[in-house]
Amino acid sequence: MRRRFVYRNLAMTKTSENKTLKTAPELERYVLNELRRCSACNAISAVTVSAAERPDSNWYVSHINAAGGAVPAVCAELCDDAVARLRERFDLVIEIEPEEL
């Protein structure tokens, strides 16, 4: 079993101590679940969560994948709203393989 080091840079967010750590796949699933509540967003097949240095959070959605390529405007807006709500509760946990140190 390979050992991974996990860290969160507390300086990245002002409210880190009040947030639960989640992996990128967990956050992606939360965002997708929010999008799937709207029938107009059924074509959204994936989102990508990436690390960010923001004053309010350490993550953002860097990509939305939709069947056919075009993301409906309503889905982009719903994604922004969902991300804003989820950022209040969750921070991205950063995983580093030992070779990367």
C-alpha positions, -999 to 999 in steps of 0.1 A, spaced: 0 0 0 13 34 -10 12 61 16 -1 95 6 5 127 23 -25 150 27 -24 187 34 -44 218 33 -28 251 33 -47 270 60 -35 303 47 -54 297 14 -88 303 30 -99 325 58 -126 301 71 -107 268 66 -112 257 102 -150 255 98 -149 235 66 -149 198 60 -122 184 37 -133 166 6 -114 151 -23 -118 164 -59 -140 134 -69 -163 140 -39 -167 176 -47 -173 168 -84 -200 143 -74 -217 170 -52 -217 195 -80 -231 169 -105 -258 159 -81 -269 196 -78 -269 199 -116 -289 168 -121 -318 183 -102 -326 204 -133 -338 184 -163 -321 209 -186 -287 197 -172 -291 160 -180 -266 164 -208 -239 173 -182 -217 142 -179 -188 155 -158 -173 184 -140 -136 189 -130 -127 204 -97 -92 220 -95 -72 237 -67 -73 274 -66 -59 302 -44 -89 322 -36 -97 342 -4 -129 323 2 -120 288 -10 -92 266 -23 -111 250 -52 -132 258 -83 -149 240 -112 -124 243 -140 -144 224 -166 -180 213 -174 -184 185 -199 -217 183 -218 -229 159 -244 -227 178 -277 -201 201 -263 -222 232 -255 -231 238 -219 -265 253 -216 -264 288 -199 -288 277 -173 -265 248 -163 -235 271 -161 -254 294 -138 -267 265 -117 -231 252 -114 -219 286 -102 -246 287 -76 -240 251 -64 -202 258 -62 -208 290 -41 -230 270 -17 -206 241 -15 -175 263 -10 -191 275 22 -190 240 36 -161 222 20 -124 227 12 -105 206 -12 -80 182 4 -48 181 -16 -31 147 -19 5 144 -27 24 112 -36 56 107 -17 76 109 -49 63 145 -54 79 158 -23 
